[in-house]
């Protein structure tokens, strides 16, 4: 277990992404995945009010609703660290103070809880002054509706600006960043964002930790077609660099006797400022490929091989 930034939130080395709940995993499948994750000692869930409004027949909040129903049915809310986000749902778009105040109550209702452990700005809102939305988040922390706040999809410049404003005004400050970062998507985070996180004591909780599924090893030249809405995105990595990464992952996975996906996540978890990569699973079988990261430690040589292969 590790702390998120300067908060008192203790989390395991794998955060379960809930963006598939209410999309490619229905309620029963989602419950099965959540049960398997909890049985393995997992406690950290990542969702958003916008998951998954784009799916025909959905309106948003489906993932939060499933998590709320599951936690209520299992009676384990106090064992969980639940992260959700505001700002991307069409009916609750942006980070105005009024929108944040309304959206948090919607999320609390769907999650069947009285507090959100980590509440993210889903993305920056250039149309709302940072002072306004940071004050709104601070009010939620003071009211006890939110324990800690984070930023997702922020540039280094805007993240630093937000931190400066919070410090000057005595407001609750972001303790974490959720960026797009994995073995094959490194440049922006490592060049621009990681130095800010290291200097300010923030934790990185990266999404797309498996590069849209490519780093599971399922997508290779000549492999059978994978039935997944993300298949097209995963295949974008089928180039020389991606294939070299898979070759390195294959060797390390074989040496440890674990799935390729677990090695990719273990590399990510070992990077400076990273506390827990986020990865999702539609079934308990898919989740089983991820769970070894909870205890998997790569050698310095293995980490260096993966780092240099994908540099």
Protein Blocks (a to p, Z undefined) as FASTA:
>chain_A
ZZehjbfbdcdfbdcdfklgoplpcfklmmmmmmmmmmnopabdcddfklcfklghiagj
jlmmmmmmmmmmnopmmmpccdddehjamklgcjdfklmmmmmmmmmmmnopabdfbdcd
fbacfkbcfklmmmmmmmmmmnopafbdcdehiafklmmmmmmmmmmnopacdfbdcddd
dfklmklmmmmmmmmmmmnopacddehklgnolmnopacghiacdddfklmmmmmmmcfk
lmmmmmmmmmmmmmnopafklmmmmmmmmpghiabdcdddfbfklmmmmmmmmmpccdfk
lmmmmmmmmZZ
